[in-house]
Structure formats: C-alpha cells, structure tokens
Amino acid sequence: MLVLRLLNVVAPSYFLCISLVTFVLQIFLFIPSMFRDPSTTLLFSPALLHGALFLFLSANALGNYILVIHNSPEDSGEGLNLGGGAEVVTECLDGSRSPGSALPSTHFCRLCARVIQRHDHHCFFTGNCIGSRNMRNFVMFCLYTSLACLDSLVAGMAYISDVLSMSFANPLAFLTLLPHSISQFFSGALLSSEMFVILMLYLWLGIGLACAGFCCHQMLLILRGQTRYQVRKGIVVRARSWRENLQEVFGKRWLLGLLIPVMNVGSDYHRQKEK
C-alpha cells in the first residue's frame, strides 16, 4: 500500500514535469526555429499554425486532466435505501454470487478511501479513480495527450533534421538515431541540448502510443457498455446498443467535449442524479 501511495504522488509529478518540458521546448526551441523559413509570410507561417495547433492540443489535454481530478466519482452508497440487513450481491459469468458493494460494478478503492460508482480503474497519473463522472474526460485526456505527443514528435524531428542536416525519409533513420547519437554525444560531436531533444523524441513516441492504446481500449469497452473492473471480475452487463452506451458516457453534447474541455453534462448519469 505504501508503494501504491508513493506511486500516486510520483506519477502525477512525472506527467506534469514532462508536460512542462514539452511546453518549453515547443515555445522556445521548435517554434522559433520554424520562423527562419524566409519563403513564407508571417501570417501563414508554419510556426504560427503549428503554435496554434500545439496550444489547442495542450489546452484540451491539460483541461481534461484537471477535470478528471476534479470530477471524482461519488460514493455510490449515498442516497441508497437498502433496508435493514440488506446485502447486495454481484452475479458473475460463472453463475456464482458474491457479496459486493452497494451496486454491481462498484468498488471500494483503498487509495481514494471511498466506493466508486461504475468503477473502471485507478489512474496513478491523475491520482484518482476513473468512474461514472470522469470517464469521458479521461478518454479525452488520453486522446489529446497522444495527439500532443505526436505533434511534439513531428516538430522535434523537424528540428533535429535541420540542426543535424539529416533526413528521416528512410524509416530506419529514426531507429538508428538513438544509438548513433549516444556514440556521438560521448565522443563530443553532439551537444547536450541536441541529445536531450533526441531522448525526448523517444519519450514522446512511447507516451503517445501508450495514451493512444488506452484511448482505443477504453472506447472499445464503452461501446460494449463495460468497464475494466467488470471485465476483470466477470460481471454480467445488460445488453444495449452501442449508441446507448456512448450516450451514457459522452452525453448528447459530445461534440462540445471534443473541442473544449467541459464537464460531463448531458449524460445519463447526470440526468439520473437530477431526478
């Protein structure tokens, strides 16, 4: 438990540090280097367009990250009238029935110290559980983080290509870049700042692929109307159409959530809370 609590603090700090380093490199290194192209006008320069795109992706990633933390899944035991001595059980795929939380698919998180409604998993990078209230923001956070990493990867490769006068037309050039750069760095032929950017390229690639995988996996579960906790415990879910499952998580105003970070307004969960 002590290791998990420590990870609950280290992982968000790691993410915020990587985000800060990425922002600094983009604003003070990559974007200024794009202004050196004399063939483009200032208004439609690649630097201005790329800067606007990066700020849009970063604002959405950071905004949804904050909303994931702010919209903590509520204690599902509040407001439930189970009666004296009542006990709710969970039915599993093998037909067995075991004592569960106040409702099926709920889970008591020892790190958050509360029962989470429609529990999916505990995200250490946000230090919070993912459940009914913040699932959409978590999916949007993964999506925009992966896009921001891809954007930074492309900008970083353009910078390295210009500084080191190399081409990435050959796919093997990126695979051999790291070992070749390490040998050049220790021989003194490569600056420490350039080596740092090259290391960040591989870090952005890893984080981007991981977040994209999380986003795709989570969307697949949402379409099925399941959570990771339900799949892991073998909990049977009621069969519904994929449109109903999407609307339950994203609500009717799903398009607004794709453009700006907003709270999960209009979902079935919030309509049930208002009744």
C-alpha positions as CSV (number, residue, x, y, z in Angstrom):
1,M,0.0,0.0,0.0
2,L,2.9,2.4,0.8
3,V,4.3,1.8,-2.7
4,L,1.0,2.5,-4.3
5,R,0.6,5.7,-2.3
6,L,4.1,6.7,-3.4
7,L,3.3,6.0,-7.0
8,N,0.1,8.0,-6.6
9,V,2.3,11.0,-6.0
10,V,5.2,10.3,-8.2
11,A,3.2,9.6,-11.4
12,P,1.3,12.9,-11.5
13,S,4.6,14.8,-10.8
14,Y,6.3,12.9,-13.6
15,F,3.4,13.8,-16.0
16,L,3.4,17.5,-15.1
17,C,7.2,17.6,-15.5
18,I,7.1,16.1,-18.9
19,S,4.3,18.5,-19.9
20,L,6.3,21.5,-18.7
21,V,9.5,20.3,-20.5
22,T,7.4,19.8,-23.7
23,F,5.9,23.2,-23.5
24,V,9.3,24.9,-23.0
25,L,10.8,23.0,-25.9
26,Q,7.9,23.8,-28.2
27,I,7.7,27.6,-27.3
28,F,11.3,28.4,-27.0
29,L,13.0,26.0,-29.4
30,F,10.9,24.3,-32.0
31,I,8.5,27.1,-32.9
32,P,11.2,29.9,-33.1
33,S,13.3,27.6,-35.4
34,M,10.3,27.5,-37.8
35,F,10.3,31.3,-38.3
36,R,13.7,31.0,-40.0
37,D,12.0,30.0,-43.3
38,P,12.0,33.1,-45.4
39,S,9.7,31.7,-48.1
40,T,6.5,32.0,-46.0
41,T,4.6,35.1,-44.8
42,L,4.3,35.8,-41.1
43,L,0.5,35.4,-41.0
44,F,0.5,31.9,-42.7
45,S,3.9,30.8,-41.4
46,P,4.3,27.1,-40.3
47,A,5.4,28.4,-36.9
48,L,2.2,30.3,-36.3
49,L,0.0,27.5,-37.4
50,H,1.9,24.9,-35.5
51,G,1.9,27.0,-32.4
52,A,-1.8,27.4,-32.5
53,L,-2.3,23.7,-33.0
54,F,0.0,22.8,-30.1
55,L,-1.7,25.3,-27.8
56,F,-5.1,23.8,-28.7
57,L,-4.0,20.2,-28.1
58,S,-2.2,21.2,-24.8
59,A,-5.2,23.2,-23.5
60,N,-7.5,20.2,-24.1
61,A,-5.1,17.7,-22.6
62,L,-4.5,19.8,-19.5
63,G,-8.1,20.9,-19.2
64,N,-9.4,17.3,-19.3
65,Y,-6.6,16.2,-16.9
66,I,-7.9,18.8,-14.4
67,L,-11.5,17.7,-14.9
68,V,-10.6,14.1,-14.3
69,I,-9.1,15.0,-10.9
70,H,-11.9,17.5,-10.1
71,N,-14.8,15.2,-11.0
72,S,-14.1,12.4,-8.6
73,P,-16.6,9.5,-8.8
74,E,-19.0,9.9,-6.0
75,D,-19.7,7.4,-3.2
76,S,-22.4,5.2,-4.7
77,G,-23.7,4.4,-1.2
78,E,-25.1,7.8,-0.7
79,G,-28.9,8.0,-1.0
80,L,-29.4,4.3,-1.3
81,N,-32.2,2.8,0.9
82,L,-31.3,-0.8,1.1
83,G,-33.2,-1.6,4.3
84,G,-32.0,-3.1,7.5
85,G,-29.7,-6.0,7.0
86,A,-29.9,-5.9,3.2
87,E,-27.0,-7.1,1.2
88,V,-26.4,-6.6,-2.5
89,V,-24.6,-9.4,-4.3
90,T,-22.8,-9.4,-7.7
91,E,-23.5,-12.0,-10.3
92,C,-20.5,-13.2,-12.2
93,L,-20.1,-15.0,-15.5
94,D,-19.6,-18.4,-13.9
95,G,-23.0,-18.1,-12.2
96,S,-21.6,-17.5,-8.7
97,R,-22.9,-14.7,-6.5
98,S,-20.7,-12.9,-4.1
99,P,-21.2,-10.0,-1.7
100,G,-20.3,-6.8,-3.5
101,S,-20.6,-3.1,-3.0
102,A,-23.8,-1.1,-2.8
103,L,-24.4,-1.7,-6.6
104,P,-22.9,-4.0,-9.1
105,S,-19.8,-2.7,-10.8
106,T,-18.9,-0.6,-7.8
107,H,-15.6,-0.9,-6.0
108,F,-14.1,0.4,-2.8
109,C,-10.7,2.0,-3.6
110,R,-8.3,1.9,-0.7
111,L,-6.2,4.7,-2.2
112,C,-9.2,7.0,-2.6
113,A,-10.9,5.6,0.6
114,R,-14.4,5.6,-1.0
115,V,-16.8,3.4,-3.0
116,I,-16.6,4.3,-6.7
117,Q,-19.7,4.1,-8.8
118,R,-19.2,2.3,-12.2
119,H,-15.6,1.8,-11.3
120,D,-13.2,1.3,-14.2
121,H,-9.7,1.6,-12.7
122,H,-7.5,3.7,-10.6
123,C,-5.3,6.0,-12.7
124,F,-2.0,6.8,-11.0
125,F,-1.1,9.6,-13.4
126,T,-4.1,11.5,-12.2
127,G,-4.1,10.2,-8.7
128,N,-7.8,9.5,-8.9
129,C,-10.2,6.7,-9.8
130,I,-11.9,6.6,-13.2
131,G,-15.7,6.1,-12.9
132,S,-19.1,7.4,-13.9
133,R,-18.3,11.1,-13.5
134,N,-15.0,11.4,-15.2
135,M,-14.8,8.7,-17.8
136,R,-15.4,11.0,-20.7
137,N,-12.8,13.4,-19.5
138,F,-10.3,10.6,-19.1
139,V,-10.9,9.4,-22.7
140,M,-10.4,13.0,-24.0
141,F,-7.3,13.3,-21.9
142,C,-5.8,10.2,-23.4
143,L,-6.8,11.3,-26.9
144,Y,-5.3,14.8,-26.7
145,T,-2.2,13.7,-24.9
146,S,-1.4,11.3,-27.6
147,L,-2.1,14.0,-30.3
148,A,0.1,16.5,-28.4
149,C,2.9,13.9,-28.2
150,L,2.6,13.2,-31.9
151,D,2.7,16.9,-32.7
152,S,5.8,17.3,-30.5
153,L,7.4,14.3,-32.1
154,V,7.0,15.7,-35.6
155,A,8.2,19.2,-34.5
156,G,11.2,17.6,-32.8
157,M,12.1,15.5,-35.8
158,A,11.9,18.6,-38.0
159,Y,14.2,20.5,-35.6
160,I,16.8,17.7,-35.4
161,S,16.7,17.2,-39.2
162,D,17.5,20.9,-39.6
163,V,20.2,21.1,-36.9
164,L,22.0,17.8,-37.8
165,S,21.3,18.1,-41.5
166,M,19.8,14.6,-41.7
167,S,16.7,13.2,-43.3
168,F,14.0,10.9,-41.9
169,A,12.8,9.8,-45.3
170,N,14.2,6.3,-44.5
171,P,12.3,4.7,-41.6
172,L,15.5,3.1,-40.3
173,A,16.9,6.6,-39.7
174,F,14.7,7.1,-36.7
175,L,15.5,3.6,-35.3
176,T,19.3,4.1,-35.6
177,L,19.1,7.8,-34.4
178,L,19.4,7.0,-30.7
179,P,22.5,4.6,-30.7
180,H,24.2,6.8,-33.3
181,S,23.5,9.9,-31.2
182,I,24.8,8.3,-28.0
183,S,28.1,7.4,-29.6
184,Q,28.4,11.0,-31.0
185,F,27.5,12.5,-27.6
186,F,30.2,10.6,-25.7
187,S,32.7,11.4,-28.4
188,G,31.9,15.1,-28.1
189,A,30.4,15.6,-31.5
190,L,26.9,16.2,-30.3
191,L,25.7,19.0,-27.9
192,S,23.9,18.0,-24.7
193,S,20.9,20.1,-25.7
194,E,20.6,18.2,-29.0
195,M,21.0,14.9,-27.2
196,F,18.2,15.9,-24.8
197,V,15.8,16.6,-27.7
198,I,16.6,13.2,-29.2
199,L,15.8,11.5,-25.9
200,M,12.5,13.4,-25.7
201,L,11.6,12.2,-29.2
202,Y,11.6,8.6,-28.0
203,L,9.8,9.6,-24.8
204,W,7.0,11.4,-26.8
205,L,6.7,8.3,-29.0
206,G,6.3,6.0,-26.0
207,I,3.8,8.2,-24.2
208,G,1.8,8.9,-27.4
209,L,1.5,5.2,-28.2
210,A,0.5,4.3,-24.6
211,C,-2.2,7.0,-24.5
212,A,-3.5,6.1,-27.9
213,G,-3.7,2.5,-26.8
214,F,-5.5,3.5,-23.6
215,C,-8.0,5.6,-25.6
216,C,-8.8,2.9,-28.1
217,H,-9.1,0.2,-25.4
218,Q,-11.4,2.5,-23.3
219,M,-13.6,3.3,-26.4
220,L,-14.0,-0.4,-27.1
221,L,-15.2,-1.1,-23.6
222,I,-17.6,1.9,-23.7
223,L,-19.1,0.6,-27.0
224,R,-19.7,-2.7,-25.2
225,G,-21.1,-1.0,-22.2
226,Q,-18.4,-2.4,-19.9
227,T,-15.7,-1.2,-17.6
228,R,-12.3,-2.8,-17.0
229,Y,-13.4,-3.7,-13.5
230,Q,-16.5,-5.5,-14.8
231,V,-14.3,-7.4,-17.3
232,R,-11.8,-8.3,-14.7
233,K,-14.4,-9.6,-12.2
234,G,-16.6,-11.2,-14.9
235,I,-19.7,-9.1,-14.1
236,V,-22.6,-9.5,-16.5
237,V,-23.8,-6.3,-18.0
238,R,-27.2,-5.6,-19.6
239,A,-27.1,-5.8,-23.4
240,R,-27.7,-2.4,-25.0
241,S,-27.0,-0.8,-28.4
242,W,-23.6,0.9,-28.8
243,R,-25.4,4.2,-29.3
244,E,-26.9,4.0,-25.8
245,N,-23.6,3.1,-24.3
246,L,-21.9,6.0,-26.0
247,Q,-24.6,8.4,-24.9
248,E,-24.3,7.2,-21.3
249,V,-20.7,8.2,-21.1
250,F,-20.4,11.2,-23.6
251,G,-24.0,12.6,-23.3
252,K,-25.8,14.4,-26.1
253,R,-23.3,17.3,-26.2
254,W,-20.4,15.0,-27.1
255,L,-19.3,17.3,-30.0
256,L,-18.7,20.2,-27.5
257,G,-16.4,17.9,-25.4
258,L,-14.3,17.1,-28.5
259,L,-13.5,20.8,-29.0
260,I,-13.1,22.2,-25.4
261,P,-12.7,20.5,-22.0
262,V,-16.1,20.6,-20.4
263,M,-17.8,18.7,-17.6
264,N,-19.8,15.6,-18.4
265,V,-23.1,17.5,-18.9
266,G,-26.0,15.8,-20.6
267,S,-25.0,12.2,-19.8
268,D,-27.5,9.6,-18.5
269,Y,-25.6,9.6,-15.2
270,H,-26.3,13.3,-14.5
271,R,-29.9,13.0,-15.6
272,Q,-30.3,10.3,-13.0
273,K,-28.7,12.4,-10.4
274,E,-31.1,15.3,-11.1
275,K,-34.2,13.1,-10.7
